[in-house]
Amino acid sequence: MIREVGSWAFYRCKLLRRIHFNSVVEIGQFAFHYCENLESVEFGDKLETIGQCAFGGCSSLQRLNLPSIVTIKSLAFSNCQRLNDVDISERIDKIELGAFRRCERLQRTAIPLKRDLLVYNHLRQNYTQFGNCEHLVIVDLVGGIHTTVASLHMESWRSEMEETISRINQVLPDADQGDKIAIIRQWMDSVIDKMDHYKAEHRSYVKEAVTLLELALWKAKLGEEDSYSAEGRTNKAKLDVDSARKERRITCGADMVIKNVLPFLRLK
């Protein structure tokens, strides 16, 4: 079982056209650099790391699906001139500098919503992951963000989040090539900030609703106890307040409701 493709392993193998990885976890630097006729790569669900310049200059590649990738090193797919569509795993942690630089036909990418996903070039004070990708006009989000948005308490919140998420694909077609990465980065931050705000609001509503539910259950239980004898009520009044609250929560069923219902109301 092959778990790693070493550095420079297939450098400039010009007759190589297809690759299928089943068990490979890591691809070393320059492993398939300038394999100009490589058309199809199936990465499987084990691959986590693609090294520096690993597929740089693979000018026949047209589409990438990276279902389990965690790290894409610098210049990993640079100068893949026919590459037009890239799907990146929600597990991705970092996309390093120039990863898709000069992929001139790249039109769409799908990435997860994560802060600091794109590594910053401190020397040049910019982001270069999609540098010179002048045709990049569509950015889709992968992961649980859409489920989270659909679970928000207020319809107005859901509508605003959907509008914020879709805004990037309205802006990118008219953006200058040099500004696109910064625009994507700023957009991701704005979506995350707004999502965090509405999550906090949602939690507040859920907490209030659970409190009202618990009080309603207590009230119903108290109504049932109105038939108790005066002596029984007097004895109950002598109970410690904390113990009485705990007992009341159990006897009225609030504990069971909160335990089984509340998890379904929480956002991921």
Number of C-alpha atoms within 10 A of each C-alpha: 6 10 14 14 20 16 18 16 16 17 16 18 16 14 10 15 15 12 12 11 16 15 15 19 20 19 23 21 24 24 25 28 24 23 24 21 18 22 18 16 17 14 21 17 16 17 22 21 19 26 23 25 27 32 30 28 26 25 21 18 24 19 16 18 17 22 19 19 24 19 20 27 22 25 28 30 30 27 24 25 22 17 25 20 18 19 19 21 21 20 18 21 19 18 23 22 23 26 28 30 23 24 27 21 18 26 18 18 18 18 18 21 20 17 15 13 17 21 17 16 14 8 6 8 8 16 21 27 27 24 23 21 24 20 16 25 19 18 21 15 18 16 14 12 18 14 11 15 22 16 18 22 18 14 12 10 19 19 14 14 22 15 12 16 20 15 13 20 16 11 14 21 16 10 15 11 16 16 13 25 23 14 16 17 16 14 17 21 16 14 20 17 13 15 21 12 11 18 21 13 16 20 16 12 14 16 15 12 13 18 14 12 15 19 15 14 19 20 13 12 16 14 10 10 12 10 10 10 10 10 9 11 13 10 10 12 11 9 11 9 11 9 10 14 13 11 12 17 18 13 14 19 14 20 16 13 14 14 10 10 12 14 10 10 15 15 16 12
